[in-house]
Structure formats: C-alpha cells, structure tokens
Amino acid sequence: MILVSSFSSLADIVQSKYIIYPASILLREKYNNVKWLQNFEGNVIILHGNNDQLIPHRFSQKLFNEITTEKKEYVLISGKGHNDIWNSSIFREKLVEFISRVQS
C-alpha cells in the first residue's frame, strides 16, 4: 500500500484547525484510517512533505505509529508540501524502490 500525504483521521485534522469546537461529534464522516488499517499486514509506505500546510505530517506520523505491520516505512521529504511532493526525486526514488521490493 502506498500512502501519500495521508492522515490518522479526519477528526484529528479538523480538531487541529478548529480547536474550540468538538470536531469528533460534529463530523458525519470520520475517515478513521488508524481504525481501518490497524490490522493491515501487508507492505506499506507513507510519504509526506514536511512543509505540508493542508495536512501536517504529524498526522501521517501518527497513522504510521499505529499501523502494526512490521513491513512499513515512513518517508518525510524535506522542503515539500501537499501538492509539490510529486516533484521530489526522493519521492520518485522511494516509490520505485518500494514497488520493486514488494514485487519480488
């Protein structure tokens, strides 16, 4: 599984933006990726830019920490944001490396 600029849950992101509101009870959809992936046993790589203003990388780091599979990798790409991460040579290298490794 390849995750780019991912997040732990929508509730986490909304709560970080609207601190005084009870985001978790106001949202109809929680998109709780931690819950959905907690028993995932396959290979996973999460790539995120450290300058992402839309989804701060702490939320993908939280997701990474909660995934229990041993076959996981987290790549934080310096100087990249939400929409320009694709232009990074590190992004492309890690993606090709991951795909090559899991195809073997």
Secondary structure, DSSP 8 states (H G I E B T S, - for coil): -EEES--S-HHHHHHHHSTTS-HHHH-S----HHHHHTT--S-EEEEEETT-SSS-HHHHHHHHHH---SSEEEEEETT--TTTGGG-HHHHHHHHHHHHHHH-
